[in-house]
Amino acid sequence: MGKRRWWLWWMVVAVGVGVVGVAAIGTRSGAGEGEGKVKVLEPLVTRIAFGSCANQSDPQPIWNAIIDFDPQVFIWLGDNVYGDVKRPFKLFGKERTVGPWKNAPRFIPSPPKELESRYQKAKSNPGYSRLRHTTQVVGTWDDHDYGLNDAGKEFGGKITNQKLLLDFLDEPQDSPRRKQEGVYTSYMFGPVGRQIKVILLDTRYHRDPLRSDGSVLGSSQWTWLEKELNGPKSAITIIGSSVQVISNLSATTRPLFSLESWGRFPKERNRLFKLIADTKREGVFFISGDVHFGEISRYDCSIGYPVYDVTSSGLTQAVEKAVPHVFSLIVRFVAWLTPTTMRVISKNCRFRSCTYAKFWSN
């Protein structure tokens, strides 16, 4: 099988599952110093599952479908639990949490003990427990398990919460991830010639404010990422970002609503694309979460070949749940109107674009 056909075959596997990392680790890198490398068996990896946005208090029947798929690796892409407190949706009244007259925060952080208990609840879910015993689980975080909705480097609880996330992921106590600032890491799976590199970014710990067009990764993570992309080649490279990389949804829907994405930091996104192009790394695509819907975005003008972002978001969440039920029809209508620029179009899309939802036929 030619190299391009091999890469395309992997894209079909990832997309077909709709949730696209093994019972054995190849090598792992934390801050990039070369520490934490573990040599073990390196079987061919053919089934990688990924997902995000799993409220620990909601029913989670999705684990049955994931277990039936029998993935060798499962990748958490953030919001692995909902650790902050969501206050009522109030447009009017003494305490207004949304709208132009907002005078109180919609989200507030939980104390560390409460966040820890939520992780324990998620970890003890019967379906997820079965997955953990048969599949290697790796992951990064997004805002709600980081500790606060839409938070970045300014969040004061990030040091404590980093430890809680790594405990949830069963990260070894001597892992470099426990010593660095941020939870970014990488893995290499599979035998030589058919290796898969998985790079997991941290888009929270060092991220500047949303309207700043500043940094997403911070200087230390950028240095590490450059080293990772210049490292040993692999058949494909999967870059996991908790927020979408390619989609420009916020640019097309503001001021009605805005979503976090690399599109809110255009200089950083251009830097990311340029770094991939400069390293001449082939077979790169992104996986992402956060937005409570699934889609596949494609961009042809960035790294010298078409690059895809496969978003799997909403293990328990759905985009219309972000607003009171009375407004859910408005969400659907806005999704129907949303431009389809840079989106993969399919007859299986429930609405005109794949913004709101995408359903795969088997």
C-alpha positions in Angstrom: 0.0 0.0 0.0 1.5 3.4 -1.0 2.2 6.0 1.6 -0.6 8.3 0.5 -3.1 5.4 0.3 -2.0 4.3 3.8 -2.6 7.8 5.2 -6.0 8.0 3.5 -6.9 4.6 4.9 -6.2 5.9 8.3 -8.4 8.9 7.7 -11.3 6.6 6.7 -10.8 4.6 9.9 -10.8 7.8 12.0 -13.8 9.3 10.3 -15.8 6.1 10.1 -15.7 5.6 13.8 -16.8 9.2 14.6 -15.1 9.0 17.9 -11.2 8.7 16.6 -5.2 6.4 20.3 -3.5 1.0 22.9 -3.1 -1.6 25.2 0.7 -1.0 25.0 2.8 2.2 24.8 5.7 2.6 22.5 7.6 5.8 23.6 6.3 8.8 25.4 7.7 12.3 25.7 6.6 14.9 28.2 8.5 18.2 28.1 10.7 16.9 25.4 13.9 16.2 27.4 13.9 12.6 26.3 12.7 11.4 29.8 9.9 9.0 30.3 10.7 6.7 27.4 9.3 3.2 27.9 10.2 0.4 25.5 7.5 -2.3 25.2 5.8 -4.4 22.6 4.8 -2.4 19.5 1.8 -4.0 17.8 0.3 -2.5 14.7 -2.3 0.1 15.7 -5.5 0.1 13.6 -8.2 1.3 16.0 -8.0 4.7 17.8 -11.0 6.3 19.5 -11.3 9.8 20.8 -13.9 12.0 22.4 -14.6 14.9 24.7 -17.2 16.6 26.8 -18.4 13.9 29.2 -20.5 15.2 32.1 -19.8 12.8 35.0 -23.4 13.3 36.2 -25.1 12.4 33.0 -25.9 8.9 31.6 -22.9 7.6 29.5 -24.2 4.8 27.3 -21.6 5.8 24.7 -19.0 3.6 26.4 -20.8 0.5 25.1 -20.4 1.6 21.5 -16.7 2.5 22.1 -16.0 -0.8 23.7 -17.7 -2.7 20.9 -15.3 -0.9 18.5 -12.5 -2.4 20.6 -10.0 0.5 20.3 -6.4 0.0 21.1 -6.1 3.6 22.3 -8.7 6.1 23.6 -7.8 9.8 23.6 -9.5 12.3 25.9 -9.6 15.7 24.3 -10.8 17.7 27.2 -13.9 18.4 29.4 -13.3 14.9 30.6 -15.4 16.0 33.6 -17.3 19.2 34.3 -15.4 20.5 37.3 -16.8 24.1 37.4 -20.2 25.2 38.6 -22.7 26.4 36.0 -25.1 28.9 37.4 -28.7 29.4 36.1 -29.3 31.1 32.7 -30.7 34.5 33.7 -31.1 37.3 31.3 -33.2 39.5 33.7 -33.4 39.9 37.4 -31.1 41.0 40.2 -28.4 38.5 39.2 -27.9 38.3 35.5 -25.5 35.7 34.2 -26.0 36.2 30.4 -26.7 39.0 28.0 -25.7 42.7 27.6 -26.7 43.4 31.2 -24.7 40.6 32.7 -23.5 41.4 36.2 -22.5 38.0 37.6 -20.4 35.1 36.2 -22.1 32.2 34.6 -19.4 29.8 35.8 -17.4 29.6 39.0 -14.6 27.1 39.9 -15.2 24.2 42.3 -12.9 23.6 45.3 -10.2 21.0 44.6 -11.9 18.4 46.7 -15.1 18.7 44.8 -13.2 18.5 41.4 -11.4 15.4 42.7 -14.8 13.8 43.7 -16.1 14.5 40.2 -13.1 12.8 38.7 -13.7 9.8 40.9 -17.3 9.6 39.8 -16.2 9.7 36.2 -13.5 7.1 36.7 -15.9 4.7 38.5 -18.5 4.7 35.7 -19.0 1.0 34.8 -18.6 1.5 31.1 -15.5 3.7 31.4 -14.0 1.3 33.9 -14.4 -1.6 31.4 -12.7 0.5 28.7 -9.8 1.3 31.0 -9.1 -2.4 31.6 -8.9 -3.2 27.9 -7.6 0.0 26.3 -4.8 2.4 26.9 -6.3 5.8 27.8 -4.4 9.0 27.3 -5.5 12.6 27.1 -5.3 16.3 27.6 -7.8 18.8 29.2 -10.0 21.7 28.1 -11.6 24.4 30.1 -14.2 22.6 32.3 -11.7 20.1 33.7 -9.0 22.8 33.7 -11.2 24.4 36.3 -13.2 27.2 34.7 -15.2 27.9 31.5 -13.0 29.6 28.8 -10.1 30.1 31.2 -6.5 30.5 30.2 -3.2 31.2 31.9 -4.8 33.6 34.4 -6.6 30.8 36.2 -5.2 30.4 39.7 -6.1 26.7 40.2 -4.2 25.3 37.3 -1.3 23.8 39.3 -3.5 21.8 41.7 -5.9 20.8 38.9 -3.0 19.5 36.7 -2.2 16.9 39.4 -5.9 15.9 39.5 -6.1 15.4 35.8 -2.9 13.3 35.7 -4.2 11.2 38.6 -7.4 10.6 36.6 -5.3 9.5 33.6 -3.2 7.2 35.8 -0.1 9.1 34.8 3.0 7.6 36.6 4.2 9.6 39.6 7.7 10.0 38.0 6.3 11.2 34.7 7.7 14.5 33.2 4.2 15.7 32.9 4.0 16.1 36.7 7.0 18.4 36.6 6.3 20.6 33.7 3.9 23.6 33.4 1.1 22.1 31.3 -0.1 18.7 30.4 1.2 18.5 26.8 2.8 15.2 25.8 3.4 12.9 22.8 3.3 9.1 22.1 4.6 6.9 19.3 2.6 3.8 18.6 3.2 0.8 16.3 6.1 -0.8 14.5 8.7 1.0 12.4 7.3 1.9 9.0 3.7 2.0 10.3 4.2 4.2 13.3 1.6 6.7 14.5 2.7 9.7 16.4 0.1 11.3 18.7 0.9 14.8 19.9 -1.5 16.2 22.6 -1.4 19.9 23.1 -2.3 22.0 26.2 -4.4 24.9 25.0 -5.2 26.2 28.5 -2.2 26.5 30.8 -0.3 29.2 28.8 -3.2 30.7 26.7 -3.5 34.5 26.6 -7.0 36.1 26.9 -9.4 35.3 24.1 -9.5 38.8 22.5 -5.7 39.3 22.6 -4.6 37.4 19.5 -1.7 36.4 21.8 -0.3 33.0 22.5 -2.2 29.7 22.7 0.7 27.4 23.6 3.3 29.6 25.3 7.0 29.7 24.6 8.0 26.5 26.3 5.3 24.4 24.6 6.2 25.9 21.2 9.8 24.9 21.7 8.7 21.4 22.7 6.3 21.1 19.7 9.0 22.2 17.2 11.3 19.4 18.6 8.5 16.9 18.4 7.6 17.7 14.7 11.3 17.6 13.8 11.7 14.2 15.5 11.5 10.7 14.0 9.1 10.4 11.1 5.9 8.4 11.3 3.3 7.2 8.8 0.8 9.6 10.2 0.9 12.3 12.9 -2.2 13.1 14.9 -2.2 16.4 16.7 -4.8 16.6 19.4 -6.1 20.0 20.4 -8.9 20.5 22.9 -10.4 23.3 20.7 -10.9 23.3 17.0 -7.9 24.2 14.8 -9.4 24.7 11.3 -13.0 25.7 11.8 -13.8 29.4 11.5 -17.2 29.0 13.0 -16.8 31.9 15.4 -15.8 34.2 12.6 -19.1 33.5 10.7 -21.5 33.5 13.7 -20.3 36.5 15.8 -21.8 38.5 17.4 -24.7 35.9 17.8 -22.3 33.5 19.6 -18.6 32.7 19.7 -16.8 29.5 20.3 -13.2 29.1 21.4 -10.9 27.9 18.6 -7.5 28.6 17.1 -9.4 30.8 14.7 -9.7 33.3 17.6 -5.8 33.5 17.5 -5.0 33.8 13.8 -1.3 34.6 14.4 -0.9 31.5 16.5 -2.7 29.3 14.0 -0.6 30.6 11.1 2.5 29.9 13.2 1.2 26.3 13.7 0.6 25.8 10.0 4.0 27.3 9.2 5.8 25.0 11.7 4.3 21.9 10.2 5.1 23.0 6.7 8.7 24.0 7.6 9.3 20.6 9.2 8.0 18.9 6.1 6.2 16.4 8.2 3.7 14.4 6.1 0.4 12.8 7.0 -0.6 15.3 9.7 -4.2 15.8 10.7 -5.9 17.3 13.8 -8.4 15.9 16.2 -10.4 18.2 18.5 -13.4 18.5 20.8 -15.0 21.3 22.9 -18.0 22.4 20.8 -20.7 19.7 21.6 -21.1 18.7 17.9 -19.1 16.6 15.5 -17.7 17.7 12.2 -14.8 17.3 9.8 -13.1 20.5 8.6 -10.6 20.7 5.7 -8.1 23.4 4.7 -6.1 23.2 1.5 -3.9 26.3 1.8 -1.8 25.8 4.9 0.9 23.1 5.0 1.3 22.1 1.4 -1.4 19.4 1.3 -5.0 19.3 2.5 -5.2 19.1 6.3 -8.2 17.8 8.2 -9.6 18.5 11.7 -11.9 15.7 12.9 -14.0 17.0 15.8 -15.6 14.5 18.2 -17.4 16.4 20.9 -20.3 15.5 23.0 -19.8 12.1 24.6 -22.8 13.3 26.8 -23.3 16.8 25.6 -25.2 18.4 22.7 -24.9 21.9 21.3 -28.6 22.7 21.9 -28.1 21.9 25.6 -26.0 25.0 25.9 -29.2 27.1 26.0 -32.6 26.7 27.7 -34.8 24.2 25.8 -37.1 27.0 24.5 -34.1 28.4 22.5 -33.0 25.0 21.0 -34.9 25.6 17.8 -33.0 28.9 17.3 -29.7 27.0 17.6 -30.8 24.6 14.9 -31.9 27.4 12.7 -28.6 29.3 13.1 -26.8 26.1 12.4 -28.8 25.7 9.2 -27.8 29.2 8.1 -24.1 28.9 9.1 -21.8 29.1 6.0 -20.2 25.9 5.0 -16.8 27.4 4.1 -14.0 24.9 4.9 -16.5 22.1 5.8 -16.7 18.7 4.4 -20.2 18.3 2.9 -22.0 15.0 3.0 -25.5 13.7 2.2 -25.5 12.3 5.7 -25.5 15.8 7.3 -28.6 16.3 9.3 -28.8 19.9 8.2 -27.4 21.9 5.3 -24.0 22.2 6.8 -22.2 19.8 9.2 -22.0 22.5 11.8 -24.9 21.2 13.9 -24.6 17.5 13.6 -23.2 14.7 11.4 -24.5 11.2 11.2 -22.6 8.3 9.6 -24.3 5.4 7.9 -22.7 2.0 8.3 
